[in-house]
Amino acid sequence: MNMSCNPHKGEIEATLGGRCYTLRLTLGALAELEAALNADSLPELLGRFEQGRFSARDLIALIHAGLRGAGHDISREQVARFAHEQGVQGFVEVSARLLAAAFPPPEEEQ
């Protein structure tokens, strides 16, 4: 199932478990992610990923939040069973793209 994604809405497309999905971090998805990862704030949550202090559980929670934010009714357990053709590095890359789409750097003044 191939879905079109809108990068202006912070959406990305990723192939997970052999299927193409749209992922998006909505405010609700971010709140769920903060709770799942016991983060007190978005800066704390982002810092964990930016500094490379994340676990496999963190990747699962982030990808799950992105899928749920895009409207997929999928469990964290289903996400944990996904495979990626690039292995763990593929999940790291999907997570990085998802965070970059949700938190783009401020535009530089011309």
TORLODREN-623404 format. One line per 4 residues: for each residue x, y, z of N, C-alpha, C. Coordinates in pm, 1 decimal, decimal comma. Example, Ala and Ser with C-alpha at 12.3 -4.5 7.8 and 13.67 -1.06 7.14 Angstrom:
<recs>
1319,0 -569,0 780,0 1230,0 -450,0 780,0 1320,0 -330,0 780,0 ~ 1285,0 -225,0 708,0 1367,0 -106,0 714,0 1290,0 3,0 787,0 $
</recs>
This chain:
<recs>
84,2 -116,7 0,0 0,0 0,0 0,0 89,1 123,5 0,0 ~ 85,0 200,8 -103,6 168,4 319,2 -115,6 83,6 441,9 -88,8 ~ 122,3 519,2 7,7 49,2 639,2 43,7 131,2 759,8 2,9 ~ 62,3 866,0 -32,3 136,0 988,4 -62,2 155,7 1064,0 68,1 $
272,6 1122,2 82,6 299,4 1195,7 204,8 318,2 1343,1 172,4 ~ 292,3 1425,8 270,7 303,2 1570,0 256,6 414,5 1618,8 348,2 ~ 531,8 1651,1 293,5 643,2 1695,3 378,6 613,8 1825,9 452,4 ~ 520,0 1906,8 400,7 483,6 2031,4 468,8 406,8 2005,3 597,8 $
351,0 1886,1 610,6 281,5 1845,9 732,7 372,4 1763,7 823,9 ~ 499,4 1750,2 787,5 592,1 1671,4 866,9 581,5 1522,4 842,5 ~ 526,8 1484,8 727,7 510,3 1343,4 697,0 630,9 1289,2 621,5 ~ 660,5 1163,1 648,3 761,6 1091,2 571,4 700,4 959,8 527,2 $
764,3 896,3 433,0 725,0 764,6 387,3 837,4 668,2 420,7 ~ 803,4 550,1 466,0 904,7 449,8 499,0 849,8 310,6 472,3 ~ 938,2 222,8 428,3 901,1 82,9 409,4 940,8 7,5 535,5 ~ 840,9 -46,8 599,6 859,4 -120,9 724,6 788,6 -254,7 712,3 $
859,5 -361,2 740,6 799,1 -493,0 730,3 751,4 -524,0 589,2 ~ 818,8 -467,0 488,6 783,7 -492,7 350,2 665,1 -413,2 299,4 ~ 617,4 -318,2 378,2 500,3 -238,3 339,6 533,7 -89,8 352,3 ~ 482,8 -9,8 260,1 508,7 133,6 262,8 406,2 203,1 352,5 $
456,2 283,1 445,2 370,6 356,1 539,1 403,8 505,6 534,5 ~ 305,6 587,9 567,7 327,7 728,8 596,4 338,7 741,0 747,1 ~ 434,7 820,5 794,3 452,9 845,1 937,4 447,6 995,6 960,4 ~ 393,7 1035,5 1076,7 382,7 1177,2 1111,1 374,8 1191,0 1262,6 $
450,0 1284,8 1316,0 445,1 1310,9 1459,3 351,3 1428,1 1486,3 ~ 227,9 1395,8 1523,2 132,2 1497,3 1563,4 158,8 1533,7 1709,7 ~ 91,7 1636,7 1756,7 107,8 1675,2 1896,6 66,6 1561,3 1989,8 ~ -42,1 1494,1 1956,0 -85,7 1379,6 2035,8 14,3 1266,0 2033,8 $
71,6 1240,1 1916,0 172,3 1134,4 1903,9 296,2 1169,6 1986,0 ~ 333,6 1297,9 1985,6 449,2 1341,3 2065,0 421,6 1326,3 2214,3 ~ 299,4 1357,5 2256,8 263,0 1341,1 2398,4 269,2 1194,0 2438,4 ~ 220,1 1105,8 2351,5 228,8 962,0 2377,6 374,8 917,6 2385,2 $
456,8 972,7 2296,2 598,5 937,5 2294,0 667,8 983,6 2421,4 ~ 639,1 1106,2 2466,0 697,1 1155,1 2592,2 661,8 1061,3 2706,9 ~ 534,2 1020,5 2713,1 490,3 930,3 2820,7 558,0 794,3 2809,7 ~ 565,0 741,1 2688,2 625,0 608,3 2668,1 772,6 606,6 2704,9 $
841,3 719,7 2682,8 985,4 725,2 2708,4 1020,1 798,7 2838,0 ~ 918,9 828,4 2917,3 938,7 897,9 3045,5 1020,6 1025,0 3029,3 ~ 989,0 1102,3 2926,0 1057,4 1229,4 2901,3 971,3 1342,2 2957,0 ~ 1034,8 1437,6 3022,9 961,6 1549,0 3082,2 931,3 1659,9 2983,4 $
1002,9 1663,4 2870,4 983,4 1772,0 2775,1 1029,0 1728,6 2636,0 ~ 986,0 1805,4 2536,5 1031,7 1777,0 2399,8 1182,2 1796,5 2384,9 ~ 1241,1 1904,4 2442,2 1386,9 1917,1 2431,3 1462,1 1797,0 2490,8 ~ 1412,1 1744,0 2602,6 1475,4 1625,6 2661,9 1464,9 1506,5 2566,8 $
1348,1 1490,1 2508,3 1324,7 1380,2 2414,8 1414,6 1392,8 2292,0 ~ 1418,7 1511,1 2233,1 1503,3 1533,6 2115,7 1650,7 1515,3 2148,9 ~ 1692,2 1563,4 2264,9 1831,4 1550,5 2306,3 1876,4 1406,6 2313,2 ~ 1788,4 1320,3 2359,0 1820,3 1177,1 2368,1 1858,7 1122,7 2230,4 $
1782,4 1159,5 2129,1 1810,6 1109,7 1993,7 1928,9 1182,5 1931,4 ~ 1936,4 1313,9 1949,5 2047,1 1391,0 1891,4 2182,2 1346,7 1945,8 ~ 2184,1 1307,6 2072,0 2309,2 1267,1 2135,9 2335,9 1117,2 2121,0 ~ 2249,6 1047,8 2048,6 2269,2 904,8 2027,2 2247,1 820,5 2151,2 $
2168,7 872,7 2246,6 2141,8 799,3 2370,8 2004,6 731,7 2364,5 ~ 1980,5 658,2 2257,2 1851,1 592,8 2241,0 1869,9 442,3 2238,2 ~ 1762,1 374,8 2271,8 1762,4 228,6 2275,6 1670,8 174,7 2166,1 ~ 1669,6 45,4 2150,1 1576,8 -17,1 2056,0 1433,1 13,3 2097,6 $
1406,2 14,0 2228,6 1272,0 49,8 2278,3 1233,9 190,9 2235,0 ~ 1331,2 282,9 2237,6 1306,2 420,5 2194,7 1270,7 425,5 2046,2 ~ 1342,8 349,9 1963,5 1313,9 346,0 1820,2 1174,5 290,9 1794,2 ~ 1139,1 184,7 1864,3 1005,9 125,8 1849,8 899,4 228,0 1888,6 $
919,0 296,7 2001,7 821,1 395,2 2048,6 808,2 511,2 1950,8 ~ 919,4 558,4 1895,7 917,4 670,2 1801,7 846,4 630,3 1672,6 ~ 881,2 517,1 1617,2 818,4 471,9 1492,7 669,9 444,8 1516,4 ~ 637,2 385,6 1629,8 496,5 362,5 1664,3 420,5 493,9 1671,6 $
478,7 594,7 1736,4 413,7 725,8 1747,3 393,1 786,9 1608,8 ~ 492,6 773,6 1521,5 480,8 826,4 1386,0 372,5 757,2 1305,6 ~ 360,8 627,6 1320,6 256,2 552,8 1251,3 118,5 592,4 1303,7 ~ 104,6 598,6 1435,4 -23,7 637,0 1496,0 -60,4 780,5 1458,4 $
39,9 869,1 1455,6 14,8 1008,2 1418,2 -34,5 1021,6 1274,9 ~ 2,4 927,4 1190,2 -42,8 927,7 1050,2 -173,0 850,5 1032,5 ~ -228,6 800,7 1143,4 -359,2 736,1 1137,4 -360,1 585,3 1127,4 ~ -244,4 521,2 1141,2 -239,9 374,9 1134,4 -277,4 315,6 1270,2 $
-368,0 219,7 1268,1 -408,0 149,2 1388,9 -316,7 28,3 1402,9 ~ -207,2 50,0 1473,7 -103,9 -52,9 1483,0 -49,3 -53,3 1625,6 ~ -17,2 -168,9 1674,8 32,5 -179,6 1812,7 184,7 -166,8 1817,3 ~ 233,2 -135,2 1933,7 378,5 -128,3 1954,3 440,6 -266,0 1931,3 $
367,7 -372,0 1967,6 418,1 -507,8 1947,5 433,6 -539,7 1798,7 ~ 340,0 -490,1 1716,9 351,6 -510,5 1572,3 474,7 -437,3 1518,7 ~ 497,1 -315,3 1566,4 613,6 -238,5 1523,4 741,3 -312,8 1562,0 ~ 743,8 -370,7 1680,0 862,2 -442,2 1728,7 895,0 -563,0 1640,8 $
796,3 -616,6 1571,2 819,8 -733,1 1485,2 857,1 -694,6 1341,9 ~ 851,3 -565,8 1309,2 887,6 -522,1 1174,6 1033,9 -553,8 1145,1 ~ 1061,2 -576,8 1018,7 1198,9 -590,4 970,7 1224,5 -474,1 875,0 ~ 1349,8 -439,1 860,3 1389,2 -336,1 764,5 1502,8 -393,3 681,8 $
1501,5 -364,8 551,7 1603,0 -423,9 464,1 1744,1 -381,2 502,2 ~ 1759,8 -269,4 573,6 1892,0 -224,5 618,5 1916,6 -258,6 765,4 ~ 1834,8 -344,6 820,2 1851,7 -384,2 959,2 1827,5 -269,5 1055,1 ~ 1893,6 -273,2 1168,9 1875,1 -171,3 1272,1 1907,2 -32,7 1218,8 $
2009,9 -21,4 1135,4 2046,6 108,6 1079,8 1930,3 169,5 1000,6 ~ 1851,7 87,2 936,5 1734,7 135,8 863,6 1633,3 200,4 955,8 ~ 1613,4 140,8 1073,7 1520,4 198,4 1171,3 1575,4 329,3 1228,6 ~ 1705,7 334,8 1246,7 1768,7 458,4 1294,2 1747,9 569,0 1190,5 $
1764,9 535,4 1063,7 1747,9 633,3 956,2 1603,1 680,8 947,0 ~ 1507,5 589,6 956,2 1365,8 627,4 954,3 1335,9 720,3 1071,4 ~ 1387,1 688,2 1188,4 1364,4 770,7 1306,8 1423,1 910,2 1289,6 ~ 1543,9 917,4 1233,9 1608,1 1047,3 1211,5 1528,0 1130,8 1112,0 $
1481,0 1068,6 1005,6 1400,7 1142,1 906,0 1269,4 1190,1 965,6 ~ 1208,6 1108,0 1049,8 1082,1 1144,1 1113,3 1100,4 1263,7 1205,9 ~ 1204,8 1261,6 1288,0 1231,5 1374,4 1377,5 1266,6 1500,9 1298,6 ~ 1344,6 1485,9 1192,2 1381,6 1601,9 1110,3 1258,5 1662,6 1042,9 $
1163,9 1579,4 1002,5 1041,4 1629,3 939,3 952,1 1701,3 1040,6 ~ 949,7 1651,1 1163,0 865,4 1711,2 1267,2 927,4 1837,5 1325,5 ~ 1060,0 1844,0 1326,0 1131,5 1957,5 1385,2 1233,9 2012,9 1286,9 ~ 1186,5 2072,4 1177,2 1282,3 2125,6 1080,2 1357,8 2243,6 1140,7 $
1482,2 2262,5 1098,1 1558,2 2376,2 1149,9 1491,6 2506,8 1104,9 ~ 1504,4 2612,9 1184,4 1444,4 2739,7 1143,2 1507,3 2788,1 1012,8 ~ 1423,3 2849,7 929,7 1475,4 2900,9 802,5 1566,2 3019,5 828,3 ~ 1674,9 3022,8 752,4 1769,2 3132,9 767,5 1712,5 3255,7 698,7 $
1738,2 3371,5 758,6 1693,4 3496,3 698,4 1778,5 3527,0 577,5 ~ 1715,7 3576,3 474,2 1786,9 3609,4 350,4 1844,4 3747,8 358,7 $
</recs>
